Amino acid sequence: MEWMHLTENMTNPAFLFFLLGIFAVYVKSDLAIPSTTSTFISIYLLFSIGFNSGQELSHQQFSNEILFSLFFGIAIACIIPIYVFFIASLKLPIHDSVAIASAYGSVSAVTFVTAVAYMESKQMTLHGHMVAVMALMESPAIIVGLILFAMMSGTGKKISVQNMLRHSFTNASVLLILGSLLIGYSANAKQAEGITPFTSDLFKGFLSIFLLDMGLICGREIKKFFSYGVFPFVLACILPLINGCIIAWLSGFITHDISNQFMFAILGASASYIAVPAAMKVAIPEARAGIYVPMALAITFPINITIGFPLYMQVIGLMHG
């Protein structure tokens, strides 16, 4: 049973460093990761995944499955925000509901990175085209969210789709991972071998430090989050598990590869707290970041890496008998 790996997943050093960060805030420690260090580690993780995935993609034959996977990812990013919006709007104002819908329709690069480490621990391979799928899922959710806001708010606020597309694709994380993917794809095996110690051997160590920083951020955000009531908390717990399980099942109609199905589940279950807040700050400044950012980062992220990962694998395992 996949659930037997839950304890193993929760005692993973990277996750324990995440808990250490939360504990440090709780005991009012002065532990902190300098912002420049955190930025560098973020760049490294995205670069490493993008480059290695480009190398993997260079050995893949372009197929209908890859094409269908790209379309499936975009469809997920368009559909999830719609029903999440109507659920969130039962208790929350329209502007907050739109921000939540956009966040849960978009993806979390950090969850994706953590899922890659989880896959490696289970001897699973990340296929390069899934990185492209992740990058393409950033924009649609934001655009759908803004369309919903224009339709439901009655403000008649104009939406610049062109600006939103440009912002989404020039977002640092998207640009870096897509650029690294293309560079990895164009480099031959001999050229890539020279930086393998940097792109692969150091990955888990840097991930542990990065998750320590994420724990520190979560610990700070969660304090004020509960002042908004229990509904956002419940939503942040339930949404990733429902989305992840549904996408894990639906992805079986697109691909029979377990690794790809798992990554689709992760992309469907994760929530953005980088690209979406940046877009909402410009497009819907009245949306309260104190609600949707902690939902994505402080609740959904740890739910995914503790309960979600083994749950989605369990669903996929049942599909494969």
Backbone as numpy.savetxt, mean C-alpha at the origin, in Angstrom:
# Nx Ny Nz CAx CAy CAz Cx Cy Cz
-2.13 -25.52 7.85 -2.98 -24.33 7.85 -2.09 -23.08 7.85
-2.51 -22.07 7.04 -1.74 -20.84 6.94 -1.71 -20.07 8.26
-2.75 -20.27 9.08 -2.82 -19.55 10.35 -1.68 -19.95 11.28
-1.08 -21.09 11.05 0.05 -21.51 11.88 1.23 -20.55 11.72
1.23 -19.79 10.61 2.32 -18.85 10.36 2.05 -17.47 10.96
0.88 -17.29 11.59 0.54 -15.99 12.17 1.53 -15.59 13.26
1.82 -16.54 14.17 2.78 -16.25 15.25 4.16 -15.96 14.68
4.54 -16.73 13.67 5.84 -16.50 13.04 5.91 -15.11 12.41
4.79 -14.70 11.80 4.74 -13.38 11.17 4.85 -12.28 12.21
4.20 -12.45 13.35 4.18 -11.43 14.39 5.49 -11.39 15.18
6.33 -12.42 15.06 7.64 -12.39 15.72 8.76 -12.09 14.74
8.36 -11.67 13.53 9.34 -11.24 12.55 10.05 -10.00 13.07
11.38 -9.94 12.99 12.12 -8.77 13.52 11.61 -7.44 13.00
11.27 -7.37 11.71 10.80 -6.11 11.14 9.53 -5.65 11.85
8.58 -6.58 12.08 7.34 -6.22 12.75 7.59 -5.86 14.21
8.51 -6.55 14.86 8.82 -6.25 16.26 9.42 -4.86 16.40
10.19 -4.44 15.41 10.71 -3.06 15.43 9.57 -2.06 15.27
8.54 -2.42 14.50 7.36 -1.57 14.38 6.69 -1.40 15.75
6.54 -2.51 16.47 5.95 -2.46 17.81 6.82 -1.66 18.77
8.13 -1.78 18.62 9.05 -1.02 19.46 8.83 0.48 19.28
8.58 0.90 18.03 8.32 2.31 17.77 7.08 2.80 18.50
6.00 1.99 18.45 4.76 2.35 19.15 5.01 2.41 20.66
5.74 1.42 21.17 6.03 1.38 22.61 6.86 2.59 23.04
7.79 2.99 22.20 8.64 4.14 22.52 7.82 5.41 22.71
6.79 5.58 21.88 5.92 6.75 22.02 5.10 6.63 23.29
4.62 5.41 23.56 3.78 5.18 24.75 4.52 5.52 26.04
5.80 5.19 26.11 6.58 5.46 27.34 7.27 6.81 27.28
6.93 7.61 26.24 7.46 8.97 26.08 8.99 8.98 25.96
9.51 8.01 25.22 10.95 7.97 24.95 11.32 9.06 23.95
12.59 9.46 23.97 13.06 10.45 23.00 13.60 9.78 21.73
13.32 8.48 21.57 13.76 7.76 20.37 13.14 8.40 19.14
13.96 8.66 18.13 13.47 9.28 16.89 14.39 8.91 15.74
13.80 8.78 14.58 14.57 8.56 13.35 14.64 9.89 12.62
15.82 10.43 12.36 15.92 11.72 11.64 15.16 11.66 10.31
14.49 12.74 9.98 13.67 12.75 8.76 14.51 12.47 7.51
15.74 12.94 7.50 16.60 12.68 6.34 16.92 11.19 6.21
17.13 10.54 7.36 17.40 9.09 7.35 16.18 8.32 6.87
15.01 8.72 7.36 13.77 8.06 6.97 13.53 8.21 5.47
13.79 9.40 4.95 13.63 9.64 3.52 14.58 8.78 2.70
15.83 8.68 3.16 16.81 7.88 2.44 16.39 6.40 2.41
15.91 5.89 3.55 15.51 4.48 3.61 14.31 4.23 2.71
13.36 5.18 2.68 12.21 5.05 1.79 12.66 4.96 0.34
13.60 5.83 -0.02 14.14 5.83 -1.39 14.81 4.49 -1.69
15.60 4.02 -0.73 16.30 2.75 -0.93 15.32 1.59 -1.16
14.29 1.48 -0.32 13.35 0.37 -0.41 12.61 0.36 -1.75
12.15 1.54 -2.17 11.44 1.63 -3.44 12.38 1.35 -4.62
13.60 1.88 -4.50 14.60 1.64 -5.55 14.92 0.15 -5.67
15.10 -0.50 -4.53 15.46 -1.92 -4.52 14.36 -2.78 -5.13
13.11 -2.54 -4.73 12.00 -3.31 -5.26 11.82 -3.04 -6.75
11.88 -1.77 -7.14 11.71 -1.42 -8.54 12.78 -2.04 -9.41
14.04 -1.94 -8.98 15.15 -2.46 -9.79 15.08 -3.99 -9.91
14.89 -4.66 -8.78 14.81 -6.13 -8.81 13.61 -6.62 -9.63
12.50 -5.88 -9.54 11.32 -6.26 -10.31 11.56 -6.04 -11.79
12.31 -4.99 -12.14 12.66 -4.75 -13.54 13.49 -5.88 -14.09
14.43 -6.38 -13.27 15.23 -7.52 -13.68 14.36 -8.76 -13.90
13.41 -8.96 -12.99 12.49 -10.10 -13.12 11.63 -9.94 -14.37
11.16 -8.73 -14.62 10.29 -8.47 -15.76 11.03 -8.69 -17.08
12.34 -8.41 -17.09 13.12 -8.57 -18.32 13.20 -10.02 -18.76
12.92 -10.94 -17.83 12.95 -12.37 -18.17 11.55 -12.92 -18.43
10.53 -12.04 -18.33 9.16 -12.48 -18.57 8.74 -12.17 -20.01
7.93 -13.04 -20.57 7.33 -12.78 -21.87 6.03 -12.01 -21.65
5.85 -10.92 -22.41 4.60 -10.17 -22.29 3.45 -11.07 -22.73
2.42 -11.14 -21.91 1.32 -12.07 -22.17 -0.02 -11.40 -21.90
-1.08 -12.12 -22.27 -2.43 -11.63 -21.98 -2.65 -11.50 -20.48
-2.03 -12.40 -19.70 -2.18 -12.34 -18.25 -1.64 -11.03 -17.69
-0.51 -10.58 -18.20 0.07 -9.31 -17.75 -0.85 -8.16 -18.12
-1.37 -8.18 -19.35 -2.29 -7.12 -19.80 -3.55 -7.11 -18.95
-4.13 -8.28 -18.71 -5.34 -8.37 -17.89 -5.06 -7.92 -16.45
-3.86 -8.22 -15.96 -3.48 -7.82 -14.61 -3.46 -6.30 -14.47
-2.93 -5.62 -15.47 -2.89 -4.15 -15.46 -4.30 -3.57 -15.44
-5.18 -4.11 -16.29 -6.57 -3.64 -16.32 -7.31 -3.97 -15.03
-7.03 -5.14 -14.48 -7.68 -5.56 -13.23 -7.29 -4.62 -12.09
-6.01 -4.27 -12.02 -5.54 -3.35 -10.98 -6.22 -2.00 -11.09
-6.35 -1.47 -12.30 -7.02 -0.18 -12.49 -8.49 -0.28 -12.11
-9.13 -1.41 -12.46 -10.55 -1.60 -12.12 -10.74 -1.62 -10.61
-9.84 -2.30 -9.89 -9.92 -2.34 -8.43 -9.87 -0.92 -7.86
-8.91 -0.13 -8.38 -8.70 1.22 -7.87 -9.88 2.14 -8.17
-10.69 1.80 -9.17 -11.86 2.60 -9.51 -13.10 2.18 -8.73
-13.23 0.89 -8.46 -14.45 0.37 -7.83 -14.43 0.53 -6.32
-13.28 0.22 -5.68 -13.22 0.29 -4.21 -13.62 1.66 -3.66
-13.14 2.78 -4.24 -13.53 4.08 -3.67 -15.03 4.33 -3.69
-15.73 3.77 -4.65 -17.17 4.04 -4.76 -17.93 3.46 -3.57
-17.72 2.17 -3.29 -18.51 1.60 -2.18 -17.96 2.02 -0.82
-16.66 2.28 -0.74 -16.10 2.78 0.53 -16.68 4.15 0.85
-16.85 4.99 -0.17 -17.43 6.32 0.03 -18.82 6.22 0.65
-19.67 5.36 0.09 -21.06 5.26 0.58 -21.12 4.66 1.98
-20.19 3.77 2.30 -20.13 3.23 3.66 -19.69 4.31 4.64
-18.61 5.02 4.30 -18.08 6.06 5.19 -19.06 7.20 5.38
-19.82 7.53 4.33 -20.75 8.67 4.41 -21.95 8.38 5.29
-22.12 7.14 5.75 -23.20 6.84 6.68 -23.02 7.59 8.00
-21.75 7.83 8.37 -21.47 8.46 9.66 -20.60 9.71 9.57
-19.95 9.90 8.43 -18.98 10.99 8.32 -19.37 11.98 7.22
-18.90 13.23 7.31 -19.20 14.22 6.27 -18.64 13.80 4.92
-19.16 14.40 3.86 -18.78 14.03 2.50 -17.28 14.22 2.26
-16.71 15.34 2.71 -15.29 15.58 2.44 -14.39 14.54 3.11
-14.74 14.13 4.32 -13.96 13.07 4.98 -14.17 11.72 4.29
-15.40 11.46 3.87 -15.72 10.19 3.21 -14.97 10.05 1.89
-14.85 11.14 1.15 -14.12 11.13 -0.11 -12.64 10.83 0.13
-12.06 11.45 1.15 -10.65 11.23 1.46 -10.40 9.78 1.86
-11.30 9.22 2.68 -11.18 7.82 3.10 -11.32 6.90 1.89
-12.31 7.19 1.04 -12.54 6.37 -0.15 -11.32 6.38 -1.08
-10.73 7.55 -1.27 -9.54 7.67 -2.12 -8.37 6.91 -1.52
-8.21 7.02 -0.21 -7.09 6.34 0.46 -7.20 4.83 0.33
-8.41 4.28 0.50 -8.57 2.83 0.46 -8.66 2.29 -0.98
-8.94 3.16 -1.92 -8.89 2.74 -3.31 -7.48 2.77 -3.86
-6.67 3.67 -3.30 -5.27 3.75 -3.72 -4.46 2.70 -2.96
-3.14 2.75 -3.09 -2.30 1.69 -2.52 -1.24 2.26 -1.59
-0.70 1.39 -0.76 0.36 1.75 0.18 1.66 1.10 -0.26
2.62 1.92 -0.63 3.93 1.39 -1.03 4.61 0.68 0.14
4.39 1.17 1.36 5.01 0.57 2.54 4.46 -0.83 2.78
3.12 -1.01 2.65 2.53 -2.34 2.79 3.06 -3.26 1.70
3.18 -2.73 0.50 3.71 -3.51 -0.62 5.13 -3.98 -0.32
5.96 -3.07 0.20 7.35 -3.40 0.54 7.39 -4.49 1.61
6.56 -4.35 2.64 6.51 -5.33 3.72 6.02 -6.69 3.21
5.07 -6.66 2.28 4.56 -7.90 1.69 5.64 -8.62 0.88
6.51 -7.85 0.25 7.62 -8.46 -0.50 8.51 -9.26 0.44
8.82 -8.68 1.61 9.64 -9.40 2.59 8.92 -10.65 3.09
7.61 -10.56 3.27 6.81 -11.71 3.70 6.87 -12.82 2.64
6.75 -12.42 1.37 6.82 -13.40 0.28 8.17 -14.10 0.24
9.24 -13.33 0.44 10.58 -13.91 0.42 10.74 -14.95 1.51
10.12 -14.68 2.67 10.21 -15.64 3.77 9.50 -16.95 3.46
8.60 -16.91 2.48 7.85 -18.11 2.10 8.30 -18.63 0.73
9.49 -18.17 0.30 10.08 -18.60 -0.98 9.15 -18.34 -2.17
8.45 -17.21 -2.12 7.60 -16.78 -3.23 8.32 -15.68 -3.99
8.02 -15.56 -5.28 8.70 -14.59 -6.13 7.77 -13.45 -6.53
8.26 -12.21 -6.38 7.52 -11.05 -6.86 7.77 -10.91 -8.36
6.72 -10.98 -9.15 6.86 -10.81 -10.58 6.85 -9.32 -10.93
7.72 -8.95 -11.84 7.97 -7.53 -12.12 6.75 -6.73 -12.50
5.82 -7.33 -13.24 4.67 -6.55 -13.71 3.76 -6.11 -12.57
3.85 -6.77 -11.41 3.01 -6.36 -10.28 3.44 -5.00 -9.73
4.70 -4.63 -9.92 5.15 -3.29 -9.52 4.49 -2.25 -10.40
4.39 -2.55 -11.70 3.70 -1.64 -12.62 2.22 -1.53 -12.26
1.61 -2.64 -11.87 0.21 -2.62 -11.44 0.03 -1.69 -10.25
0.95 -1.81 -9.26 0.87 -0.95 -8.08 0.93 0.52 -8.46
1.88 0.87 -9.33 2.05 2.26 -9.72 0.82 2.81 -10.45
0.20 1.98 -11.27 -0.98 2.41 -12.02 -2.21 2.56 -11.14
-2.20 1.98 -9.94 -3.36 2.05 -9.06 -3.39 3.30 -8.20
-2.36 4.13 -8.25 -2.34 5.35 -7.45 -3.37 6.36 -7.94
-3.37 6.64 -9.24 -4.17 7.75 -9.79 -5.67 7.51 -9.83
-6.16 6.35 -10.32 -7.61 6.20 -10.51 -8.43 6.46 -9.25
-7.96 5.99 -8.11 -8.73 6.16 -6.87 -8.87 7.64 -6.51
-7.81 8.41 -6.71 -7.87 9.85 -6.41 -8.86 10.54 -7.33
-8.81 10.20 -8.62 -9.70 10.82 -9.59 -11.16 10.45 -9.31
-11.42 9.17 -9.03 -12.79 8.74 -8.70 -13.28 9.46 -7.44
-12.41 9.61 -6.44 -12.79 10.31 -5.22 -13.19 11.75 -5.49
-12.44 12.44 -6.33 -12.75 13.83 -6.64 -14.03 13.95 -7.46
-14.28 13.00 -8.32 -15.54 12.99 -9.08 -16.72 12.80 -8.13
-16.57 11.89 -7.18 -17.61 11.67 -6.17 -17.87 12.94 -5.37
-16.79 13.64 -5.02 -16.93 14.88 -4.25 -17.70 15.92 -5.05
-17.37 16.07 -6.34 -18.06 17.04 -7.19 -19.53 16.69 -7.34
-19.85 15.40 -7.43 -21.22 14.96 -7.62 -22.06 15.08 -6.35
-21.46 14.74 -5.20 -22.22 14.62 -3.96 -22.25 15.89 -3.11
-21.25 16.73 -3.27 -21.17 17.91 -2.41 -22.06 19.04 -2.90
-22.38 19.02 -4.21 -23.22 20.08 -4.75 -22.52 21.41 -4.87
-21.19 21.40 -4.75 -20.45 22.66 -4.82 -20.11 23.04 -6.27
-20.21 22.06 -7.16 -19.85 22.32 -8.54 -18.37 22.61 -8.72
-17.57 22.14 -7.78 -16.13 22.40 -7.81 -15.51 21.72 -9.04
-14.75 22.48 -9.79 -14.13 21.95 -11.00 -12.96 21.04 -10.64
-12.82 19.99 -11.43 -11.75 19.02 -11.21 -10.81 19.04 -12.40
-9.55 19.23 -12.15 -8.56 19.19 -13.22 -7.96 17.78 -13.25
-8.54 16.93 -14.12 -8.05 15.56 -14.23 -6.59 15.55 -14.67
-6.25 16.47 -15.56 -4.88 16.53 -16.06 -3.90 16.79 -14.92
-4.25 17.74 -14.04 -3.36 18.05 -12.91 -3.26 16.89 -11.94
-4.39 16.20 -11.72 -4.37 15.06 -10.81 -3.52 13.92 -11.36
-3.64 13.68 -12.67 -2.82 12.65 -13.30 -1.34 12.99 -13.20
-1.04 14.26 -13.49 0.36 14.68 -13.42 0.90 14.55 -11.99
0.10 14.96 -11.02 0.52 14.88 -9.62 0.72 13.43 -9.21
-0.17 12.55 -9.65 -0.08 11.15 -9.24 1.14 10.46 -9.81
1.45 10.75 -11.07 2.58 10.06 -11.71 3.92 10.72 -11.42
3.90 11.97 -10.95 5.17 12.60 -10.55 5.37 12.52 -9.05
4.41 11.91 -8.35 4.60 11.65 -6.93 5.89 10.87 -6.73
6.67 11.25 -5.72 8.02 10.70 -5.56 8.06 9.18 -5.55
7.15 8.55 -4.81 7.19 7.09 -4.69 6.87 6.42 -6.01
5.87 6.94 -6.74 5.49 6.35 -8.02 6.60 6.55 -9.04
7.13 7.77 -9.12 8.18 8.06 -10.09 9.42 7.21 -9.83
9.79 7.07 -8.56 10.99 6.32 -8.23 10.83 4.83 -8.55
9.70 4.26 -8.18 9.56 2.81 -8.38 9.39 2.47 -9.86
8.69 3.34 -10.61 8.57 3.11 -12.05 9.90 3.33 -12.76
10.63 4.39 -12.34 11.94 4.64 -12.94 12.91 3.52 -12.67
12.92 3.02 -11.43 13.80 1.91 -11.06 13.42 0.65 -11.81
12.11 0.45 -12.02 11.64 -0.70 -12.78 12.18 -0.67 -14.21
12.11 0.48 -14.84 12.60 0.62 -16.22 14.10 0.45 -16.31
14.82 0.99 -15.30 16.28 0.85 -15.29 16.67 -0.61 -15.08
15.99 -1.28 -14.14 16.24 -2.70 -13.92 15.93 -3.54 -15.14
14.89 -3.14 -15.86 14.49 -3.88 -17.06 15.55 -3.72 -18.16
16.13 -2.54 -18.26 17.08 -2.28 -19.35 18.49 -2.79 -19.04
18.82 -3.02 -17.76 20.17 -3.48 -17.40 20.28 -4.99 -17.63
21.41 -5.42 -18.18 21.59 -6.87 -18.36 22.03 -7.50 -17.04
22.03 -8.82 -16.99 22.29 -9.55 -15.74 23.67 -9.24 -15.18
24.66 -9.10 -16.05 26.03 -8.84 -15.58 26.13 -7.46 -14.96
25.46 -6.48 -15.57 25.47 -5.13 -15.01 24.75 -5.08 -13.67
23.63 -5.80 -13.57 22.84 -5.80 -12.34 23.55 -6.51 -11.20
24.37 -7.49 -11.54 25.06 -8.28 -10.51 25.96 -7.41 -9.65
26.48 -6.34 -10.22 27.40 -5.48 -9.48 26.77 -4.78 -8.29
25.45 -4.54 -8.33 24.80 -3.84 -7.21 23.88 -4.76 -6.42
23.94 -6.06 -6.70 23.09 -7.02 -5.98 23.26 -6.96 -4.47
24.51 -6.83 -3.94 24.64 -6.74 -2.48 23.87 -5.56 -1.89
23.77 -4.49 -2.66 23.05 -3.31 -2.18 21.55 -3.46 -2.34
21.10 -3.99 -3.47 19.67 -4.06 -3.74 18.97 -5.21 -3.02
19.72 -6.23 -2.61 19.09 -7.42 -2.01 19.53 -7.70 -0.58
20.84 -7.74 -0.35 21.35 -8.20 0.95 20.98 -7.25 2.10
20.87 -5.96 1.82 20.60 -4.98 2.87 19.11 -4.73 3.08
18.29 -5.31 2.26 16.87 -4.95 2.22 16.17 -5.13 3.57
16.31 -6.30 4.18 15.56 -6.58 5.40 16.03 -5.71 6.58
17.31 -5.38 6.61 17.81 -4.51 7.67 17.23 -3.11 7.56
17.23 -2.57 6.34 16.66 -1.24 6.13 15.16 -1.24 6.38
14.49 -2.34 6.01 13.05 -2.45 6.24 12.75 -2.40 7.74
13.56 -3.03 8.55 13.36 -3.04 10.00 13.45 -1.63 10.58
14.45 -0.87 10.14 14.60 0.50 10.62 13.43 1.36 10.16
13.02 1.14 8.91 11.90 1.90 8.37 10.62 1.63 9.15
10.37 0.36 9.49 9.17 0.03 10.26 9.25 0.55 11.69
10.45 0.68 12.22 10.60 1.33 13.53 10.09 2.77 13.44
10.47 3.46 12.35 10.00 4.83 12.13 8.49 4.86 11.95
7.94 3.88 11.22 6.48 3.82 11.03 5.77 3.63 12.38
6.38 2.82 13.25 5.81 2.61 14.58 5.78 3.90 15.39
6.85 4.69 15.29 6.90 5.97 15.98 5.80 6.91 15.48
5.60 6.93 14.16 4.56 7.79 13.57 3.18 7.32 14.00
2.95 6.02 13.97 1.65 5.46 14.38 1.34 5.80 15.83
2.35 5.65 16.67 2.16 5.92 18.08 1.72 7.36 18.34
2.26 8.29 17.55 1.88 9.71 17.73 0.48 9.98 17.18
0.14 9.37 16.03 -1.13 9.65 15.38 -2.32 9.05 16.12
-2.13 7.88 16.72 -3.25 7.14 17.31 -3.83 7.87 18.52
-3.03 8.71 19.17 -3.50 9.40 20.38 -4.70 10.29 20.09
-4.62 11.09 19.04 -5.71 12.01 18.72 -6.80 11.37 17.86
-6.49 10.23 17.26 -7.42 9.59 16.34 -8.72 9.20 17.03
-8.66 8.67 18.23 -9.85 8.15 18.91 -10.82 9.25 19.35
-10.38 10.50 19.27 -11.28 11.59 19.62 -12.40 11.76 18.58
-12.25 11.12 17.42 -13.26 11.23 16.36 -14.33 10.14 16.46
-14.29 9.33 17.50 -15.29 8.29 17.67 -14.81 6.92 17.23
-15.67 5.92 17.42 -15.28 4.53 17.17 -15.48 4.13 15.71
-16.35 4.84 14.97 -16.68 4.43 13.60 -15.45 4.38 12.69
-14.59 5.41 12.65 -13.39 5.33 11.79 -12.48 4.16 12.16
-12.39 3.86 13.45 -11.56 2.75 13.91 -12.09 1.41 13.39
-13.40 1.20 13.54 -14.02 -0.05 13.08 -13.86 -0.18 11.57
-14.07 0.92 10.87 -13.94 0.94 9.42 -12.53 0.56 8.99
-11.54 1.12 9.68 -10.14 0.86 9.35 -9.74 -0.59 9.63
-10.43 -1.24 10.56 -10.16 -2.65 10.86 -10.81 -3.59 9.86
-12.04 -3.25 9.45 -12.83 -4.16 8.61 -12.50 -4.04 7.13
-12.34 -2.81 6.64 -12.17 -2.59 5.21 -11.01 -3.38 4.60
-9.82 -3.36 5.21 -8.72 -4.08 4.55 -8.97 -5.58 4.45
-9.57 -6.17 5.49 -9.79 -7.61 5.48 -10.85 -8.00 4.45
-11.91 -7.19 4.35 -12.95 -7.48 3.35 -12.38 -7.30 1.95
-11.73 -6.16 1.71 -11.17 -5.90 0.38 -10.13 -6.95 -0.01
-9.26 -7.29 0.93 -8.20 -8.25 0.65 -8.74 -9.62 0.30
-9.73 -10.08 1.05 -10.30 -11.42 0.80 -11.06 -11.46 -0.53
-11.82 -10.40 -0.82 -12.57 -10.36 -2.08 -11.62 -10.34 -3.28
-10.58 -9.51 -3.19 -9.63 -9.40 -4.30 -8.81 -10.68 -4.42
-8.47 -11.31 -3.30 -7.74 -12.59 -3.35 -8.54 -13.61 -4.14
-9.87 -13.61 -3.94 -10.73 -14.55 -4.66 -10.90 -14.15 -6.13
-11.21 -12.88 -6.39 -11.43 -12.41 -7.76 -10.18 -12.53 -8.62
-9.01 -12.34 -8.01 -7.77 -12.39 -8.79 -7.51 -13.77 -9.37
-8.17 -14.78 -8.81 -8.04 -16.13 -9.35 -8.57 -16.27 -10.76
-9.44 -15.32 -11.17 -9.95 -15.33 -12.53 -8.99 -14.64 -13.50
-8.00 -13.94 -12.95 -7.02 -13.22 -13.77 -5.71 -13.99 -13.88
-5.30 -14.58 -12.77 -4.04 -15.31 -12.74 -4.15 -16.51 -11.80
-3.41 -17.56 -12.11 -3.37 -18.73 -11.23 -2.08 -18.76 -10.42
-1.25 -17.74 -10.58 -0.01 -17.66 -9.84 -0.28 -17.17 -8.42
0.10 -17.96 -7.42 -0.19 -17.63 -6.02 0.45 -16.31 -5.61
1.67 -16.06 -6.06 2.36 -14.81 -5.72 1.60 -13.60 -6.24
1.14 -13.68 -7.48 0.39 -12.57 -8.06 -0.94 -12.36 -7.36
-1.62 -13.46 -7.02 -2.89 -13.34 -6.31 -2.69 -12.69 -4.95
-1.62 -13.07 -4.27 -1.33 -12.48 -2.96 -1.07 -10.98 -3.10
-0.28 -10.58 -4.10 0.02 -9.17 -4.27 -1.23 -8.38 -4.65
-2.12 -8.97 -5.43 -3.39 -8.30 -5.73 -4.19 -8.08 -4.45
-4.21 -9.10 -3.58 -4.93 -8.97 -2.32 -4.35 -7.84 -1.48
-3.02 -7.75 -1.45 -2.35 -6.69 -0.68 -2.67 -5.32 -1.26
-2.64 -5.20 -2.58 -2.94 -3.92 -3.22 -4.39 -3.51 -2.95
-5.30 -4.48 -2.96 -6.69 -4.17 -2.68 -6.95 -3.85 -1.22
-6.16 -4.44 -0.33 -6.38 -4.27 1.11 -5.69 -3.04 1.68
-4.63 -2.59 1.04 -3.83 -1.49 1.61 -4.51 -0.15 1.38
-4.04 0.86 2.08 -4.58 2.21 1.97 -3.43 3.21 1.92
-3.57 4.19 1.06 -2.50 5.18 0.85 -2.50 6.25 1.96
-1.33 6.56 2.46 -1.22 7.68 3.40 -0.10 8.63 2.97
0.32 8.53 1.71 1.33 9.44 1.18 0.76 10.22 -0.01
0.41 9.51 -1.09 -0.09 10.17 -2.30 -1.45 10.83 -2.07
-2.37 10.13 -1.41 -3.72 10.66 -1.21 -3.74 11.90 -0.32
-3.06 11.91 0.85 -3.04 13.14 1.64 -2.49 14.33 0.87
-1.46 14.10 0.06 -0.89 15.19 -0.74 -1.92 15.73 -1.72
-2.69 14.84 -2.34 -3.71 15.26 -3.30 -4.89 15.94 -2.60
-5.32 15.39 -1.46 -6.46 15.95 -0.73 -6.15 17.32 -0.16
-4.91 17.53 0.22 -4.51 18.83 0.77 -4.73 19.94 -0.23
-4.57 19.62 -1.51 -4.75 20.61 -2.57 -6.21 20.66 -3.02
-6.81 19.48 -3.24 -8.14 19.42 -3.85 -9.28 19.60 -2.85
-9.17 19.00 -1.67 -10.25 19.08 -0.65 -9.60 19.37 0.70
-9.16 20.60 0.91 -8.44 20.93 2.15 -9.27 20.76 3.42
-10.60 20.75 3.29 -11.46 20.59 4.47 -11.49 19.16 4.98
-11.04 18.20 4.19 -10.96 16.81 4.65 -9.96 16.71 5.79
-10.37 16.08 6.88 -9.53 16.04 8.09 -8.50 14.92 8.01
-7.23 15.32 7.83 -6.15 14.34 7.76 -6.02 13.55 9.06
-6.49 14.12 10.16 -6.45 13.44 11.45 -7.33 12.21 11.51
-8.23 12.05 10.51 -9.07 10.86 10.45 -8.50 9.85 9.47
-8.34 10.25 8.21 -8.02 9.25 7.18 -6.56 8.82 7.17
-5.64 9.67 7.64 -4.24 9.25 7.69 -4.01 8.20 8.78
-4.46 8.43 10.04 -4.30 7.37 11.05 -5.07 6.09 10.70
-6.20 6.23 10.03 -6.94 5.03 9.61 -6.04 4.14 8.74
-5.39 4.78 7.76 -4.56 4.03 6.82 -3.27 3.54 7.45
-2.62 4.41 8.21 -1.29 4.09 8.73 -1.31 3.38 10.08
-2.08 3.90 11.03 -2.02 3.39 12.40 -2.92 2.18 12.64
-3.93 1.98 11.78 -4.86 0.86 11.99 -4.74 -0.16 10.86
-5.01 0.26 9.63 -5.04 -0.68 8.51 -3.68 -1.32 8.24
-2.62 -0.54 8.30 -1.28 -1.09 8.04 -0.94 -2.23 8.99
-1.02 -2.04 10.33 -0.72 -3.18 11.22 -1.72 -4.33 11.12
-2.99 -4.03 10.82 -3.98 -5.09 10.61 -3.55 -5.98 9.45
-3.11 -5.35 8.37 -2.67 -6.10 7.20 -1.47 -6.99 7.49
-0.45 -6.45 8.14 0.79 -7.22 8.30 0.71 -8.25 9.42
-0.33 -8.18 10.25 -0.48 -9.20 11.29 -1.54 -10.23 10.88
-2.77 -9.79 10.73 -3.88 -10.69 10.41 -4.03 -10.88 8.91
-3.88 -9.79 8.16 -4.18 -9.80 6.74 -3.33 -10.75 5.91
-2.01 -10.67 6.05 -1.13 -11.50 5.22 -1.49 -12.98 5.28
-1.55 -13.58 6.48 -1.91 -15.01 6.52 -3.35 -15.28 6.10
-4.27 -14.33 6.35 -5.67 -14.52 5.95 -5.79 -14.59 4.44
-5.14 -13.67 3.73 -5.24 -13.66 2.27 -4.59 -14.92 1.67
-3.50 -15.36 2.28 -2.87 -16.60 1.82 -3.78 -17.79 2.07
-4.52 -17.75 3.16 -5.47 -18.82 3.47 -6.58 -18.88 2.42
-7.10 -17.71 2.05 -8.15 -17.66 1.02 -7.62 -18.21 -0.30
-6.41 -17.78 -0.67 -5.81 -18.24 -1.92 -5.55 -19.75 -1.86
-5.10 -20.23 -0.70 -4.84 -21.66 -0.53 -6.10 -22.48 -0.69
-7.22 -21.99 -0.17 -8.50 -22.70 -0.31 -8.92 -22.78 -1.77
-8.64 -21.71 -2.52 -8.97 -21.69 -3.95 -8.17 -22.72 -4.74
-6.92 -22.94 -4.27 -6.05 -23.88 -4.96 -6.16 -25.30 -4.40
-7.06 -25.45 -3.45 -7.27 -26.78 -2.88 -6.17 -27.22 -1.94
